[in-house]
Amino acid sequence: MIEKATVDAIVAHARRDHPDEACGVVAGAEGSDRATRFVPMLNAAMSPTFYEFDSGDLLRLYKELDERDEEPVVIYHSHTATEAYPSRTDINLAQEPGAHYVLVSTRDGADSPAYDGPVEFRSYRIVDGEVTEEEVRVVGSYEETEGEH
Amino acid sequence: MAIELRVPTILRTYTGGAKAVSGDGVNLAEFIDNVNGTHPGLKERIVEGEPEELRRFVNVYVNDEDVRFTGGLKTEVKDGDVVVVLPAVAGG
């Protein structure tokens, strides 16, 4: 479950950085499974086929998360020419078993703000090399879903 | 006093869930060996190959400095230092 504003922010970031891959996290309170704070990161690889957080940025990010009792609820990145499915590299390098790995694709013109088709936006768990896709439910706000189970 | 190792979530299976453990050594290689003695398995998740090197997609910092810029496993450490291990966030 993810808020519409967060989805829009991730797609906008992916479009902005196209043709390079865009990446970032959406942080949330530890254990809440609520992705509430959008944190776009620099792709230090600046590549259309690879992404990596800069090592200094990574340290600052995790210190900040620690101070705020947050965790990376979502780790997102874009694919710029292929589908929004984890690549072999994504699977091999995934090291946050608790995170939702979100992939967006900006292929086939989806990078353009004028593109009005649906943008591929999919989410996965990646644990020990095993990928499990999960349904993405977009809500206006987490508050409006309170009380649901 | 000792040297503190901050353990990332994915490696806490080796530390019984602890976020930080401590050890000793005069450089990073010795420190990792020392900590591996009390928490077997940690080392091979941080270091690989022969001669040993840091794994490409694991970042290690001593007092906030990425050790890739301070001598890698030969980086000197001393009592009171804080060693942070963070898996890279990367993919293709």
gemmi code that builds the backbone of each chain (N, CA, C; Angstrom):
import gemmi

chains = {
    "A": [
        ("MET", (0.851, -1.194, 0.000), (0.000, 0.000, 0.000), (0.892, 1.252, 0.000)),
        ("ILE", (0.616, 2.138, -0.918), (1.481, 3.306, -1.052), (0.626, 4.515, -1.426)),
        ("GLU", (1.034, 5.691, -0.971), (0.242, 6.886, -1.237), (0.479, 7.413, -2.653)),
        ("LYS", (-0.587, 7.934, -3.229), (-0.546, 8.439, -4.603), (0.574, 9.483, -4.787)),
        ("ALA", (0.721, 10.377, -3.829), (1.728, 11.430, -3.952), (3.129, 10.832, -4.040)),
        ("THR", (3.354, 9.715, -3.332), (4.662, 9.064, -3.354), (4.902, 8.403, -4.706)),
        ("VAL", (3.862, 7.748, -5.228), (3.970, 7.134, -6.556), (4.318, 8.218, -7.581)),
        ("ASP", (3.602, 9.325, -7.521), (3.846, 10.422, -8.469), (5.272, 10.953, -8.346)),
        ("ALA", (5.769, 11.044, -7.113), (7.123, 11.568, -6.899), (8.172, 10.610, -7.466)),
        ("ILE", (7.938, 9.322, -7.306), (8.886, 8.329, -7.832), (8.890, 8.362, -9.361)),
        ("VAL", (7.700, 8.405, -9.957), (7.611, 8.446, -11.425), (8.257, 9.732, -11.955)),
        ("ALA", (8.018, 10.837, -11.277), (8.602, 12.115, -11.717), (10.129, 12.050, -11.657)),
        ("HIS", (10.664, 11.432, -10.609), (12.114, 11.306, -10.483), (12.667, 10.438, -11.618)),
        ("ALA", (11.967, 9.336, -11.890), (12.413, 8.421, -12.953), (12.429, 9.135, -14.305)),
        ("ARG", (11.423, 9.961, -14.543), (11.351, 10.706, -15.810), (12.453, 11.754, -15.901)),
        ("ARG", (12.695, 12.405, -14.794), (13.704, 13.476, -14.751), (15.091, 12.916, -15.078)),
        ("ASP", (15.388, 11.734, -14.550), (16.741, 11.179, -14.716), (16.895, 10.341, -15.978)),
        ("HIS", (15.780, 10.014, -16.642), (15.846, 9.258, -17.887), (16.759, 10.011, -18.852)),
        ("PRO", (17.682, 9.386, -19.624), (17.815, 7.944, -19.837), (18.653, 7.212, -18.792)),
        ("ASP", (19.135, 7.908, -17.751), (19.825, 7.175, -16.684), (18.793, 6.607, -15.716)),
        ("GLU", (19.206, 5.598, -14.979), (18.333, 5.039, -13.964), (18.255, 5.995, -12.774)),
        ("ALA", (17.065, 6.109, -12.214), (16.866, 6.918, -11.011), (16.708, 5.965, -9.836)),
        ("CYS", (17.080, 6.432, -8.626), (16.956, 5.555, -7.464), (16.708, 6.371, -6.205)),
        ("GLY", (16.196, 5.711, -5.204), (15.952, 6.388, -3.936), (15.242, 5.469, -2.974)),
        ("VAL", (14.832, 6.038, -1.845), (14.085, 5.255, -0.869), (12.858, 6.047, -0.441)),
        ("VAL", (11.911, 5.334, 0.138), (10.838, 6.000, 0.858), (10.913, 5.436, 2.276)),
        ("ALA", (11.249, 6.322, 3.197), (11.450, 5.890, 4.576), (10.134, 5.885, 5.325)),
        ("GLY", (10.116, 5.140, 6.410), (8.931, 5.116, 7.264), (9.333, 4.667, 8.646)),
        ("ALA", (8.464, 4.865, 9.608), (8.761, 4.468, 10.982), (9.065, 2.973, 11.022)),
        ("GLU", (10.064, 2.603, 11.807), (10.472, 1.203, 11.929), (9.279, 0.312, 12.287)),
        ("GLY", (9.113, -0.738, 11.527), (8.070, -1.706, 11.842), (6.669, -1.298, 11.405)),
        ("SER", (6.523, -0.101, 10.831), (5.175, 0.394, 10.481), (4.707, -0.105, 9.122)),
        ("ASP", (5.663, -0.416, 8.242), (5.375, -0.759, 6.851), (4.625, 0.371, 6.144)),
        ("ARG", (4.859, 1.599, 6.574), (4.257, 2.773, 5.942), (5.384, 3.617, 5.347)),
        ("ALA", (5.334, 3.770, 4.026), (6.379, 4.540, 3.339), (5.951, 5.997, 3.304)),
        ("THR", (6.518, 6.797, 4.196), (5.969, 8.145, 4.368), (6.908, 9.273, 3.972)),
        ("ARG", (8.216, 8.995, 3.902), (9.137, 10.107, 3.622), (9.971, 9.791, 2.387)),
        ("PHE", (9.664, 10.525, 1.304), (10.303, 10.322, 0.000), (11.725, 10.894, 0.023)),
        ("VAL", (12.698, 10.051, -0.272), (14.100, 10.498, -0.267), (14.768, 10.100, -1.588)),
        ("PRO", (14.726, 10.998, -2.591), (15.407, 10.675, -3.847), (16.910, 10.657, -3.631)),
        ("MET", (17.608, 9.714, -4.261), (19.061, 9.629, -4.101), (19.722, 9.845, -5.459)),
        ("LEU", (20.990, 10.215, -5.381), (21.773, 10.373, -6.601), (22.230, 8.986, -7.068)),
        ("ASN", (22.088, 8.732, -8.349), (22.659, 7.495, -8.895), (24.134, 7.760, -9.195)),
        ("ALA", (25.012, 7.279, -8.309), (26.445, 7.561, -8.454), (27.013, 6.924, -9.720)),
        ("ALA", (26.309, 5.900, -10.240), (26.783, 5.232, -11.461), (26.422, 6.044, -12.708)),
        ("MET", (25.431, 6.928, -12.591), (24.945, 7.741, -13.710), (24.918, 6.944, -15.004)),
        ("SER", (24.141, 5.869, -14.953), (24.141, 4.912, -16.052), (22.713, 4.539, -16.432)),
        ("PRO", (22.478, 4.222, -17.703), (21.150, 3.750, -18.102), (20.908, 2.285, -17.727)),
        ("THR", (21.951, 1.586, -17.244), (21.795, 0.157, -16.959), (22.230, -0.235, -15.549)),
        ("PHE", (22.604, 0.743, -14.733), (23.071, 0.413, -13.389), (22.752, 1.566, -12.450)),
        ("TYR", (22.526, 1.214, -11.179), (22.388, 2.286, -10.182), (23.129, 1.885, -8.927)),
        ("GLU", (23.631, 2.877, -8.240), (24.281, 2.642, -6.951), (24.247, 3.936, -6.167)),
        ("PHE", (23.829, 3.852, -4.899), (23.875, 5.037, -4.048), (25.337, 5.375, -3.807)),
        ("ASP", (25.661, 6.648, -3.816), (27.003, 7.102, -3.468), (27.309, 6.682, -2.027)),
        ("SER", (28.548, 6.252, -1.768), (28.842, 5.664, -0.453), (28.706, 6.682, 0.684)),
        ("GLY", (29.081, 7.930, 0.442), (28.916, 8.967, 1.464), (27.440, 9.259, 1.719)),
        ("ASP", (26.670, 9.352, 0.632), (25.222, 9.576, 0.755), (24.568, 8.439, 1.523)),
        ("LEU", (25.046, 7.219, 1.248), (24.475, 6.030, 1.887), (24.659, 6.096, 3.406)),
        ("LEU", (25.861, 6.467, 3.827), (26.139, 6.571, 5.257), (25.259, 7.648, 5.895)),
        ("ARG", (25.183, 8.812, 5.237), (24.336, 9.892, 5.776), (22.881, 9.457, 5.869)),
        ("LEU", (22.417, 8.765, 4.829), (21.019, 8.297, 4.819), (20.742, 7.376, 6.007)),
        ("TYR", (21.619, 6.380, 6.214), (21.351, 5.413, 7.279), (21.482, 6.030, 8.669)),
        ("LYS", (22.374, 7.018, 8.813), (22.467, 7.709, 10.105), (21.184, 8.471, 10.388)),
        ("GLU", (20.683, 9.118, 9.324), (19.455, 9.890, 9.467), (18.278, 8.975, 9.810)),
        ("LEU", (18.215, 7.834, 9.134), (17.131, 6.881, 9.409), (17.210, 6.437, 10.866)),
        ("ASP", (18.434, 6.150, 11.303), (18.665, 5.693, 12.661), (18.189, 6.718, 13.678)),
        ("GLU", (18.583, 7.974, 13.441), (18.211, 9.050, 14.368), (16.692, 9.212, 14.448)),
        ("ARG", (16.019, 8.961, 13.324), (14.570, 9.183, 13.283), (13.782, 7.902, 13.550)),
        ("ASP", (14.475, 6.825, 13.946), (13.826, 5.516, 14.143), (13.031, 5.103, 12.906)),
        ("GLU", (13.671, 5.290, 11.763), (13.041, 4.920, 10.505), (13.818, 3.786, 9.845)),
        ("GLU", (13.199, 3.207, 8.813), (13.889, 2.223, 7.983), (13.493, 2.482, 6.529)),
        ("PRO", (14.276, 1.936, 5.589), (13.891, 2.098, 4.192), (12.744, 1.141, 3.873)),
        ("VAL", (11.525, 1.647, 3.907), (10.356, 0.786, 3.667), (10.292, 0.415, 2.186)),
        ("VAL", (10.603, 1.410, 1.346), (10.656, 1.182, -0.099), (12.046, 1.554, -0.606)),
        ("ILE", (12.605, 0.707, -1.464), (13.816, 1.069, -2.212), (13.404, 1.029, -3.680)),
        ("TYR", (13.486, 2.177, -4.344), (13.004, 2.193, -5.730), (14.124, 2.492, -6.709)),
        ("HIS", (13.955, 1.994, -7.930), (14.803, 2.439, -9.035), (14.071, 2.234, -10.345)),
        ("SER", (14.590, 2.860, -11.383), (13.916, 2.761, -12.675), (14.710, 1.898, -13.632)),
        ("HIS", (13.979, 1.276, -14.540), (14.580, 0.661, -15.716), (14.193, 1.550, -16.887)),
        ("THR", (15.143, 1.836, -17.746), (14.867, 2.851, -18.764), (14.590, 2.242, -20.135)),
        ("ALA", (14.848, 0.939, -20.300), (14.608, 0.314, -21.603), (13.993, -1.074, -21.477)),
        ("THR", (13.778, -1.511, -20.252), (13.245, -2.860, -20.047), (12.080, -2.808, -19.059)),
        ("GLU", (11.427, -3.953, -18.875), (10.252, -3.958, -18.015), (10.615, -3.720, -16.547)),
        ("ALA", (9.587, -3.391, -15.783), (9.775, -3.095, -14.361), (9.810, -4.393, -13.570)),
        ("TYR", (10.830, -5.204, -13.860), (11.010, -6.485, -13.171), (12.479, -6.564, -12.754)),
        ("PRO", (12.784, -7.093, -11.572), (14.177, -7.113, -11.107), (15.108, -7.874, -12.066)),
        ("SER", (16.196, -7.232, -12.426), (17.198, -7.873, -13.270), (18.013, -8.832, -12.413)),
        ("ARG", (18.816, -9.634, -13.070), (19.684, -10.563, -12.342), (20.566, -9.783, -11.354)),
        ("THR", (21.081, -8.649, -11.813), (21.917, -7.815, -10.946), (21.116, -7.318, -9.740)),
        ("ASP", (19.880, -6.890, -9.999), (19.035, -6.419, -8.887), (18.892, -7.503, -7.832)),
        ("ILE", (18.682, -8.711, -8.300), (18.440, -9.826, -7.383), (19.716, -10.155, -6.598)),
        ("ASN", (20.850, -10.205, -7.334), (22.116, -10.546, -6.675), (22.524, -9.512, -5.628)),
        ("LEU", (22.174, -8.246, -5.885), (22.667, -7.188, -4.998), (21.656, -6.746, -3.948)),
        ("ALA", (20.459, -7.310, -3.989), (19.441, -6.889, -3.017), (19.837, -7.342, -1.620)),
        ("GLN", (20.013, -6.396, -0.719), (20.493, -6.743, 0.623), (19.631, -6.155, 1.737)),
        ("GLU", (18.395, -5.805, 1.397), (17.463, -5.325, 2.428), (16.209, -6.206, 2.386)),
        ("PRO", (16.275, -7.345, 3.098), (15.159, -8.301, 3.017), (13.829, -7.734, 3.517)),
        ("GLY", (13.891, -6.659, 4.309), (12.637, -6.106, 4.835), (11.994, -5.077, 3.920)),
        ("ALA", (12.696, -4.699, 2.845), (12.202, -3.585, 2.014), (11.296, -4.067, 0.890)),
        ("HIS", (10.419, -3.169, 0.466), (9.676, -3.374, -0.784), (10.553, -2.784, -1.884)),
        ("TYR", (10.951, -3.613, -2.818), (11.734, -3.105, -3.949), (10.770, -2.685, -5.056)),
        ("VAL", (10.703, -1.394, -5.292), (9.790, -0.865, -6.308), (10.564, -0.590, -7.587)),
        ("LEU", (10.016, -1.051, -8.700), (10.614, -0.764, -10.000), (9.632, -0.018, -10.884)),
        ("VAL", (10.163, 0.987, -11.582), (9.383, 1.790, -12.513), (10.070, 1.658, -13.856)),
        ("SER", (9.288, 1.595, -14.927), (9.927, 1.589, -16.246), (9.561, 2.854, -17.010)),
        ("THR", (10.600, 3.457, -17.585), (10.380, 4.660, -18.405), (10.611, 4.336, -19.880)),
        ("ARG", (10.476, 3.031, -20.225), (10.700, 2.643, -21.617), (9.530, 3.089, -22.508)),
        ("ASP", (9.733, 2.980, -23.801), (8.679, 3.209, -24.798), (7.970, 4.557, -24.652)),
        ("GLY", (8.765, 5.583, -24.334), (8.174, 6.928, -24.290), (7.575, 7.297, -22.952)),
        ("ALA", (7.589, 6.362, -21.976), (6.979, 6.652, -20.671), (7.775, 7.693, -19.884)),
        ("ASP", (8.957, 8.049, -20.402), (9.744, 9.076, -19.716), (9.155, 10.465, -19.947)),
        ("SER", (8.346, 10.607, -20.991), (7.838, 11.931, -21.349), (6.654, 12.323, -20.466)),
        ("PRO", (6.660, 13.559, -19.960), (5.514, 14.018, -19.169), (4.226, 13.993, -20.002)),
        ("ALA", (4.390, 14.025, -21.347), (3.214, 14.020, -22.222), (2.631, 12.618, -22.393)),
        ("TYR", (3.382, 11.605, -21.983), (2.926, 10.213, -22.099), (1.714, 10.013, -21.197)),
        ("ASP", (0.621, 9.554, -21.777), (-0.577, 9.460, -20.937), (-1.029, 8.019, -20.681)),
        ("GLY", (-0.198, 7.062, -21.085), (-0.545, 5.661, -20.788), (-0.172, 5.337, -19.360)),
        ("PRO", (-0.479, 4.122, -18.923), (-0.079, 3.735, -17.574), (1.439, 3.520, -17.506)),
        ("VAL", (2.056, 4.001, -16.444), (3.491, 3.785, -16.253), (3.656, 2.522, -15.422)),
        ("GLU", (4.544, 1.614, -15.883), (4.768, 0.370, -15.130), (5.353, 0.709, -13.766)),
        ("PHE", (4.667, 0.293, -12.730), (5.081, 0.574, -11.350), (4.787, -0.691, -10.562)),
        ("ARG", (5.829, -1.454, -10.228), (5.621, -2.766, -9.608), (6.500, -2.924, -8.369)),
        ("SER", (6.100, -3.819, -7.498), (6.794, -3.970, -6.216), (7.110, -5.432, -5.919)),
        ("TYR", (8.243, -5.641, -5.289), (8.738, -6.999, -5.037), (9.395, -7.081, -3.667)),
        ("ARG", (9.402, -8.286, -3.145), (10.298, -8.624, -2.040), (11.436, -9.413, -2.671)),
        ("ILE", (12.641, -9.132, -2.247), (13.774, -9.911, -2.756), (14.544, -10.419, -1.548)),
        ("VAL", (14.437, -11.711, -1.282), (15.055, -12.311, -0.097), (15.852, -13.538, -0.524)),
        ("ASP", (17.146, -13.521, -0.204), (18.017, -14.661, -0.537), (17.895, -15.066, -2.001)),
        ("GLY", (17.865, -14.079, -2.874), (17.835, -14.372, -4.300), (16.472, -14.766, -4.838)),
        ("GLU", (15.476, -14.744, -3.979), (14.134, -15.125, -4.420), (13.238, -13.889, -4.540)),
        ("VAL", (12.600, -13.770, -5.702), (11.766, -12.603, -5.978), (10.296, -12.956, -5.822)),
        ("THR", (9.581, -12.160, -5.057), (8.137, -12.346, -4.933), (7.452, -11.029, -5.265)),
        ("GLU", (6.673, -11.027, -6.342), (5.969, -9.791, -6.672), (4.803, -9.614, -5.716)),
        ("GLU", (4.499, -8.371, -5.402), (3.365, -8.097, -4.514), (2.468, -7.052, -5.167)),
        ("GLU", (1.215, -7.100, -4.841), (0.259, -6.165, -5.416), (0.544, -4.762, -4.899)),
        ("VAL", (0.437, -3.782, -5.782), (0.605, -2.390, -5.356), (-0.780, -1.773, -5.247)),
        ("ARG", (-1.106, -1.331, -4.066), (-2.388, -0.654, -3.895), (-2.109, 0.818, -3.623)),
        ("VAL", (-2.611, 1.673, -4.504), (-2.362, 3.112, -4.369), (-3.543, 3.749, -3.657)),
        ("VAL", (-3.226, 4.452, -2.577), (-4.289, 5.110, -1.803), (-4.012, 6.609, -1.743)),
        ("GLY", (-5.052, 7.391, -1.478), (-4.895, 8.839, -1.365), (-4.010, 9.180, -0.179)),
        ("SER", (-4.297, 8.556, 0.942), (-3.474, 8.752, 2.136), (-3.639, 7.540, 3.037)),
        ("TYR", (-2.618, 7.303, 3.873), (-2.707, 6.167, 4.788), (-3.848, 6.374, 5.794)),
        ("GLU", (-4.095, 7.631, 6.155), (-5.145, 7.908, 7.158), (-6.493, 7.334, 6.713)),
        ("GLU", (-6.785, 7.507, 5.423), (-8.116, 7.090, 4.963), (-8.312, 5.572, 5.010)),
        ("THR", (-7.214, 4.826, 5.190), (-7.332, 3.365, 5.232), (-7.321, 2.852, 6.667)),
        ("GLU", (-7.219, 3.757, 7.635), (-7.151, 3.318, 9.032), (-8.399, 2.533, 9.416)),
        ("GLY", (-8.161, 1.478, 10.155), (-9.311, 0.651, 10.558), (-9.544, -0.512, 9.606)),
        ("GLU", (-8.941, -0.440, 8.403), (-9.066, -1.554, 7.444), (-8.171, -2.707, 7.843)),
        ("HIS", (-8.561, -3.911, 7.465), (-7.647, -5.034, 7.671), (-7.653, -5.945, 6.480)),
    ],
    "B": [
        ("MET", (37.521, -0.065, 27.057), (37.261, 0.463, 25.715), (37.472, -0.630, 24.680)),
        ("ALA", (36.772, -0.466, 23.602), (36.923, -1.403, 22.501), (36.514, -0.667, 21.236)),
        ("ILE", (36.514, -1.405, 20.147), (36.076, -0.841, 18.877), (34.674, -1.370, 18.609)),
        ("GLU", (33.802, -0.480, 18.181), (32.409, -0.874, 17.966), (32.131, -1.143, 16.492)),
        ("LEU", (31.404, -2.221, 16.246), (30.962, -2.532, 14.885), (29.456, -2.373, 14.818)),
        ("ARG", (28.995, -1.486, 13.929), (27.546, -1.327, 13.705), (27.136, -2.302, 12.606)),
        ("VAL", (26.204, -3.150, 12.953), (25.849, -4.275, 12.091), (24.567, -3.962, 11.295)),
        ("PRO", (24.598, -4.103, 9.978), (23.378, -3.838, 9.203), (22.357, -4.958, 9.393)),
        ("THR", (21.106, -4.645, 9.151), (20.005, -5.593, 9.355), (20.310, -6.981, 8.803)),
        ("ILE", (20.807, -7.023, 7.573), (20.976, -8.315, 6.906), (22.038, -9.196, 7.573)),
        ("LEU", (22.940, -8.595, 8.348), (23.986, -9.395, 9.006), (23.692, -9.671, 10.479)),
        ("ARG", (22.533, -9.233, 10.936), (22.237, -9.414, 12.363), (21.902, -10.859, 12.710)),
        ("THR", (21.742, -11.698, 11.690), (21.566, -13.125, 11.964), (22.838, -13.684, 12.608)),
        ("TYR", (23.966, -13.006, 12.370), (25.244, -13.477, 12.927), (25.502, -12.915, 14.318)),
        ("THR", (24.686, -11.961, 14.744), (24.943, -11.305, 16.023), (23.776, -11.485, 16.987)),
        ("GLY", (22.945, -12.463, 16.713), (21.787, -12.703, 17.579), (20.847, -11.512, 17.596)),
        ("GLY", (20.826, -10.760, 16.486), (19.917, -9.616, 16.391), (20.520, -8.307, 16.873)),
        ("ALA", (21.729, -8.366, 17.451), (22.328, -7.138, 17.984), (22.694, -6.168, 16.863)),
        ("LYS", (22.425, -4.879, 17.119), (22.744, -3.838, 16.151), (24.209, -3.442, 16.205)),
        ("ALA", (24.858, -3.744, 17.312), (26.271, -3.399, 17.447), (26.971, -4.449, 18.286)),
        ("VAL", (28.215, -4.754, 17.903), (29.040, -5.664, 18.684), (30.417, -5.009, 18.795)),
        ("SER", (31.279, -5.545, 19.670), (32.578, -4.900, 19.783), (33.705, -5.903, 19.668)),
        ("GLY", (34.882, -5.374, 19.382), (36.050, -6.217, 19.207), (37.312, -5.383, 19.311)),
        ("ASP", (38.433, -6.003, 18.940), (39.719, -5.331, 19.035), (40.541, -5.583, 17.785)),
        ("GLY", (41.636, -4.851, 17.674), (42.530, -5.032, 16.543), (43.281, -3.739, 16.285)),
        ("VAL", (44.384, -3.840, 15.525), (45.134, -2.623, 15.228), (44.788, -2.093, 13.834)),
        ("ASN", (44.235, -2.996, 13.011), (43.735, -2.513, 11.724), (42.413, -3.228, 11.417)),
        ("LEU", (41.782, -2.804, 10.330), (40.445, -3.310, 10.031), (40.428, -4.829, 9.833)),
        ("ALA", (41.452, -5.361, 9.151), (41.514, -6.807, 8.909), (41.535, -7.567, 10.235)),
        ("GLU", (42.372, -7.114, 11.163), (42.467, -7.769, 12.477), (41.174, -7.646, 13.258)),
        ("PHE", (40.591, -6.484, 13.172), (39.334, -6.236, 13.881), (38.239, -7.171, 13.363)),
        ("ILE", (38.146, -7.307, 12.046), (37.113, -8.186, 11.465), (37.361, -9.638, 11.880)),
        ("ASP", (38.640, -10.059, 11.880), (38.972, -11.417, 12.345), (38.537, -11.612, 13.792)),
        ("ASN", (38.814, -10.590, 14.600), (38.491, -10.661, 16.018), (36.980, -10.786, 16.239)),
        ("VAL", (36.221, -9.955, 15.528), (34.766, -9.977, 15.678), (34.197, -11.284, 15.134)),
        ("ASN", (34.836, -11.802, 14.085), (34.383, -13.066, 13.501), (34.579, -14.229, 14.485)),
        ("GLY", (35.562, -14.076, 15.373), (35.806, -15.097, 16.387), (34.621, -15.244, 17.326)),
        ("THR", (33.988, -14.128, 17.645), (32.835, -14.172, 18.552), (31.513, -14.293, 17.788)),
        ("HIS", (31.522, -13.925, 16.511), (30.305, -13.996, 15.680), (30.651, -14.630, 14.331)),
        ("PRO", (30.873, -15.945, 14.356), (31.347, -16.618, 13.139), (30.402, -16.407, 11.955)),
        ("GLY", (30.999, -16.182, 10.799), (30.201, -16.004, 9.595), (30.168, -14.562, 9.122)),
        ("LEU", (30.380, -13.638, 10.067), (30.351, -12.214, 9.698), (31.402, -11.887, 8.643)),
        ("LYS", (32.606, -12.426, 8.866), (33.726, -12.042, 8.015), (33.478, -12.303, 6.540)),
        ("GLU", (32.967, -13.500, 6.248), (32.833, -13.836, 4.826), (31.762, -13.016, 4.119)),
        ("ARG", (30.945, -12.291, 4.888), (29.958, -11.418, 4.279), (30.548, -10.032, 4.004)),
        ("ILE", (31.744, -9.783, 4.522), (32.363, -8.465, 4.377), (33.602, -8.537, 3.489)),
        ("VAL", (34.282, -9.682, 3.564), (35.579, -9.848, 2.914), (35.509, -11.027, 1.956)),
        ("GLU", (36.263, -10.973, 0.871), (36.313, -12.120, -0.048), (37.684, -12.227, -0.697)),
        ("GLY", (37.950, -13.379, -1.284), (39.127, -13.570, -2.129), (40.413, -13.853, -1.381)),
        ("GLU", (41.417, -14.093, -2.162), (42.762, -14.367, -1.649), (43.755, -13.694, -2.581)),
        ("PRO", (44.471, -12.637, -2.222), (44.423, -12.030, -0.892), (43.062, -11.396, -0.591)),
        ("GLU", (42.783, -11.338, 0.690), (41.476, -10.844, 1.102), (41.262, -9.382, 0.726)),
        ("GLU", (40.040, -9.135, 0.245), (39.658, -7.758, -0.060), (38.241, -7.541, 0.414)),
        ("LEU", (37.875, -6.268, 0.555), (36.490, -5.971, 0.902), (35.593, -6.340, -0.265)),
        ("ARG", (34.447, -6.866, 0.019), (33.491, -7.171, -1.049), (33.094, -5.872, -1.750)),
        ("ARG", (32.949, -5.965, -3.065), (32.660, -4.784, -3.864), (31.368, -4.082, -3.427)),
        ("PHE", (30.353, -4.841, -3.032), (29.069, -4.215, -2.735), (28.755, -4.167, -1.246)),
        ("VAL", (29.844, -4.074, -0.461), (29.701, -3.807, 0.963), (30.552, -2.579, 1.268)),
        ("ASN", (29.950, -1.592, 1.908), (30.685, -0.383, 2.273), (31.059, -0.445, 3.744)),
        ("VAL", (32.324, -0.113, 4.031), (32.793, -0.102, 5.416), (33.359, 1.280, 5.716)),
        ("TYR", (32.967, 1.815, 6.847), (33.407, 3.155, 7.243), (34.045, 3.072, 8.626)),
        ("VAL", (35.180, 3.749, 8.802), (35.759, 3.889, 10.137), (35.620, 5.364, 10.506)),
        ("ASN", (34.901, 5.617, 11.577), (34.621, 6.999, 11.987), (34.136, 7.841, 10.801)),
        ("ASP", (33.197, 7.309, 10.083), (32.520, 7.995, 8.966), (33.349, 8.116, 7.687)),
        ("GLU", (34.552, 7.579, 7.663), (35.362, 7.618, 6.436), (35.249, 6.272, 5.720)),
        ("ASP", (34.883, 6.314, 4.447), (34.835, 5.098, 3.641), (36.264, 4.545, 3.557)),
        ("VAL", (36.461, 3.304, 3.999), (37.827, 2.776, 4.089), (38.479, 2.556, 2.726)),
        ("ARG", (37.662, 2.604, 1.661), (38.278, 2.502, 0.325), (39.258, 3.637, 0.080)),
        ("PHE", (39.049, 4.741, 0.809), (39.924, 5.903, 0.629), (40.975, 6.009, 1.729)),
        ("THR", (40.998, 5.034, 2.655), (41.937, 5.158, 3.773), (42.806, 3.909, 3.939)),
        ("GLY", (42.872, 3.071, 2.877), (43.747, 1.913, 2.962), (43.027, 0.577, 3.068)),
        ("GLY", (41.723, 0.575, 2.872), (40.971, -0.683, 2.866), (41.147, -1.451, 4.158)),
        ("LEU", (41.435, -2.739, 4.039), (41.561, -3.591, 5.225), (42.764, -3.210, 6.095)),
        ("LYS", (43.675, -2.432, 5.516), (44.860, -2.013, 6.298), (44.589, -0.753, 7.117)),
        ("THR", (43.393, -0.190, 6.961), (43.045, 1.017, 7.709), (43.251, 0.777, 9.205)),
        ("GLU", (43.974, 1.684, 9.848), (44.239, 1.524, 11.279), (42.998, 1.819, 12.101)),
        ("VAL", (42.826, 1.047, 13.156), (41.721, 1.302, 14.084), (42.263, 1.298, 15.509)),
        ("LYS", (41.509, 1.946, 16.385), (41.937, 2.011, 17.789), (40.711, 2.063, 18.692)),
        ("ASP", (40.951, 1.867, 19.974), (39.862, 1.901, 20.952), (39.012, 3.146, 20.768)),
        ("GLY", (37.712, 2.954, 20.831), (36.805, 4.086, 20.718), (36.322, 4.352, 19.303)),
        ("ASP", (36.980, 3.723, 18.318), (36.547, 3.908, 16.927), (35.210, 3.213, 16.691)),
        ("VAL", (34.495, 3.729, 15.696), (33.230, 3.118, 15.303), (33.340, 2.672, 13.848)),
        ("VAL", (33.119, 1.374, 13.652), (33.166, 0.803, 12.303), (31.721, 0.518, 11.870)),
        ("VAL", (31.341, 1.102, 10.748), (29.980, 0.900, 10.231), (30.062, 0.073, 8.957)),
        ("VAL", (29.242, -0.965, 8.881), (29.153, -1.773, 7.664), (27.767, -1.537, 7.054)),
        ("LEU", (27.736, -1.167, 5.795), (26.459, -0.967, 5.095), (26.500, -1.650, 3.740)),
        ("PRO", (25.565, -2.538, 3.488), (25.502, -3.118, 2.154), (25.198, -2.018, 1.143)),
        ("ALA", (25.819, -2.075, -0.011), (25.520, -1.103, -1.055), (24.063, -1.228, -1.449)),
        ("VAL", (23.468, -0.107, -1.816), (22.143, -0.156, -2.430), (22.396, 0.065, -3.911)),
        ("ALA", (22.280, -1.023, -4.664), (22.695, -0.987, -6.067), (21.970, -2.069, -6.844)),
        ("GLY", (21.996, -1.917, -8.154), (21.372, -2.911, -9.020), (21.520, -2.488, -10.462)),
        ("GLY", (20.795, -3.173, -11.324), (20.936, -2.852, -12.733), (19.617, -2.512, -13.386)),
    ],
}
model = gemmi.Model(1)
for chain_id, residues in chains.items():
    chain = gemmi.Chain(chain_id)
    for i, (resn, *xyz) in enumerate(residues, 1):
        res = gemmi.Residue()
        res.name, res.seqid = resn, gemmi.SeqId(i, " ")
        for name, pos in zip(("N", "CA", "C"), xyz):
            atom = gemmi.Atom()
            atom.name, atom.element = name, gemmi.Element(name[0])
            atom.pos, atom.b_iso = gemmi.Position(*pos), 0.0
            res.add_atom(atom)
        chain.add_residue(res)
    model.add_chain(chain)
structure = gemmi.Structure()
structure.add_model(model)
structure.setup_entities()
